[in-house]
Amino acid sequence: MRYRYLGKTGLRVSELCLGAMTFGREADETTSHALLDRFTEAGGTFVDTADIYSAGASEEILGRWL
């Protein structure tokens, strides 16, 4: 995995970002957790989520995984 700094924050994140828009809708919680596991095992550190994704379920699933 390649990394870069996120703007001027000093945070080093993976160049690939995992989109969590389908968590809680197309991908159930078990599948979502498996995707997150594989992503982080590959070195991923950058996940995109928002309270509008799956009516907030995406953030809830991500929070339980964390």
Backbone hydrogen bonds in HBPLUS format (Angstrom, degrees):
<---DONOR---> <-ACCEPTOR-->    atom                        ^
c    i                          cat <-CA-CA->   ^        H-A-AA   ^      H-
h    n   atom  resd res      DA  || num        DHA   H-A  angle D-A-AA Bond
n    s   type  num  typ     dist DA aas  dist angle  dist       angle   num
A0015-GLU N   A0002-ARG O   2.83 MM  13  5.75 160.6  1.87 149.0 146.1     1
A0004-ARG N   A0013-VAL O   2.92 MM   9  5.69 154.8  1.98 159.6 166.7     2
A0013-VAL N   A0004-ARG O   2.88 MM   9  5.69 163.2  1.90 169.4 163.6     3
A0006-LEU N   A0011-LEU O   2.81 MM   5  5.53 158.0  1.86 161.4 169.1     4
A0009-THR N   A0006-LEU O   3.09 MM   3  5.93 161.0  2.13 145.5 148.4     5
A0018-LEU N   A0046-PHE O   2.91 MM  28  6.41 155.2  1.97 156.8 157.3     6
A0048-ASP N   A0018-LEU O   2.89 MM  30  6.06 161.3  1.92 143.6 149.5     7
A0020-ALA N   A0048-ASP O   2.92 MM  28  5.85 150.2  2.01 160.7 166.3     8
A0023-PHE N   A0020-ALA O   3.15 MM   3  5.38 153.5  2.22 107.6 115.5     9
A0025-ARG N   A0022-THR O   3.07 MM   3  5.41 163.9  2.09 131.7 132.5    10
A0027-ALA N   A0022-THR O   3.03 MM   5  5.65 171.3  2.04 144.1 141.6    11
A0024-GLY N   A0027-ALA O   2.76 MM   3  5.68 155.0  1.82 172.8 164.1    12
A0032-SER N   A0028-ASP O   2.84 MM   4  6.01 161.8  1.87 156.6 162.8    13
A0033-HIS N   A0029-GLU O   2.88 MM   4  6.05 160.9  1.91 151.8 156.1    14
A0034-ALA N   A0030-THR O   3.03 MM   4  6.27 152.7  2.11 143.3 151.1    15
A0035-LEU N   A0031-THR O   2.91 MM   4  6.21 155.4  1.97 151.4 157.9    16
A0036-LEU N   A0032-SER O   2.97 MM   4  6.24 159.9  2.01 150.0 155.4    17
A0037-ASP N   A0033-HIS O   2.85 MM   4  6.06 154.4  1.92 146.4 153.9    18
A0038-ARG N   A0034-ALA O   2.99 MM   4  6.24 166.6  2.00 152.3 154.6    19
A0039-PHE N   A0035-LEU O   2.92 MM   4  6.07 161.2  1.95 150.2 156.0    20
A0040-THR N   A0036-LEU O   2.97 MM   4  6.13 168.2  1.99 151.9 154.4    21
A0041-GLU N   A0037-ASP O   2.90 MM   4  6.04 153.6  1.97 148.7 157.0    22
A0042-ALA N   A0038-ARG O   3.04 MM   4  6.21 138.4  2.22 141.2 151.1    23
A0042-ALA N   A0039-PHE O   3.21 MM   3  5.23 129.7  2.48  93.9 106.8    24
A0044-GLY N   A0039-PHE O   2.86 MM   5  5.18 152.9  1.93 150.3 142.3    25
A0043-GLY N   A0040-THR O   2.93 MM   3  4.89 157.0  1.98 102.7 109.5    26
A0053-TYR N   A0050-ALA O   3.08 MM   3  5.52 150.3  2.17 112.0 120.1    27
A0055-ALA N   A0052-ILE O   3.35 MM   3  5.08 148.0  2.46 121.2 112.1    28
A0056-GLY N   A0053-TYR O   2.99 MM   3  5.63 142.2  2.14 118.0 126.8    29
A0057-ALA N   A0054-SER O   3.03 MM   3  5.27 165.1  2.06 116.9 117.9    30
A0060-GLU N   A0056-GLY O   3.24 MM   4  6.54 157.5  2.29 149.1 155.8    31
A0061-ILE N   A0057-ALA O   2.88 MM   4  6.05 164.3  1.90 157.1 160.2    32
A0062-LEU N   A0058-SER O   3.01 MM   4  6.20 163.6  2.04 148.4 153.3    33
A0063-GLY N   A0059-GLU O   2.84 MM   4  5.96 156.4  1.90 144.7 151.7    34
A0064-ARG N   A0060-GLU O   2.97 MM   4  6.24 157.1  2.02 149.5 154.7    35
A0065-TRP N   A0061-ILE O   3.01 MM   4  6.24 151.9  2.10 146.3 154.4    36
A0066-LEU N   A0062-LEU O   2.92 MM   4  6.20 154.7  1.99 150.3 157.1    37
